Amino acid sequence: MKTKTWLYPLLAAALLLAACGGPTASPTPAGLGAAPTGDNPCGDKSRLSQELQLYTWVEYLDPALKEQFESECGVKIVETNYDSNETLLATLQAGGVGYDLIVPSDYMVQTLISEGMLLELDFSLIPNYKNMGQGHVGQYFDPEQTYVVPYFWGTSGFAVDTTVIPNPEASWKMVFEPGPEVCGKISMLDDERETMGAALMYLGYPINDTDPAHLEEAKNVLVKQSECVKAYDSQTNDDLLIQGETVIAHIWTGDAILAGDPAAGGREGIVYLIPKEGCTIWQDNMAIPKGAPNAYTAHIFINYLADAQRAAQNAAFVGYGTPNEAAKALLSPDMLGNPGIYPPADTFGHLQWIEDVGDALEVYDRLWTEFKAAAGG
């Protein structure tokens, strides 16, 4: 979801929509194994591991695809979840536990590359990479497309229960200036950059602002708002909405879309809004940590998920925008036409990438810790 120089909204739109080239580097980990094909998506089965350790976001992969991969290729996907990019980074910095495949967001890809923690991919083992839309490759965080394959993308606005709030305003004022009828029924993402970023945008500042005074101001906004916040939650905030425990949720696209879809276990009346002041645009990506014990199997699974049919199946399950152009042709018109998932062009001018802010991250960390202490944890 997120560089070291500010990326203003119009530039964010241009980067997402601009045509970019494919991988220019040709890193080839020697002797990994044969490439998969359409008829043989498993590649060289004799080189596959019995298990693949996947470290990813919660509810971010259709369980049926894991079962299909195990049935076809004989590899069990062992999934572990994290709740933020910072948790992912801390886990890897601590040595991890032998993860083979991870799903970092844009700005975290840049951080992991700078830390030397990602394996250069062998794209000869990922022929389905050809399905990726040109606006999703060659991005600022991996300009030579050396380390990652796009997975999903989306935005971070807020959802509203319109059975309680019938005429919501697409503005951060709904979130940060709640009325008494809403107080105590708000959830915010438990994510340092996302939540600090939302407060910054509410104040009219860039999402990657590094001015200590502006960041202090954003912290104070969050401290004041905390009196009306029921939970800081990045994993079950959709459930809180569905159950009626909250009526406003700072939330990622897909979680909000599924919360408002009765067919997916949600309920009618929950709508997703992109604030007029702007919100985060992000892209999650499949990557292999350097030193992964089962790098060949990880390449095969990346290619497996990048197949058009499987990517469409996965997108229908998670509710996020797919960067896979071939998959989009297989999605329902309702999903493709949903502006919360695929925003219209004029909306992109209000979206910003969360970026690596360099040394200013220490200021963010300190203020976030102070805020959480003031908010009671």
Buried (B, 14 or more C-beta within 10 A) or exposed (E): BBBBEBBBBEBBBBBBEEEBEEBEEEEEBEEBBBBBEEEEBBBBBEBBBEBBBBBBBEBBBBEEBBEBBBEEBEBBBEBEEBBBBBBBBEBBEEEBEEBBBBBBBBBBBBBBBEEEBBBBBBBBBBBBBEBBBBBBBBBBBBEEBBBBBBBBBBBBBBBBBBEBBEEBEBBBEBBBBBEEEBEBBBBBBBBBBBBBBBBBBBBEBBBBBBEEEBBEBBBBBBBBBBEBBBBBBBBBBBBBBBEEBBBBBBBBBBBBBBBBBEEBEBBEBBBBBBBEBBBBBBBBBBBBBBEBBBBBBBBBBBBBBBBBEBBBBBBBBBBBBBBBBBBBEBBEEEBBEBEBBBBEEEBBBBBBBBBBBBEBBEBBEEBBEBBBEBBEE
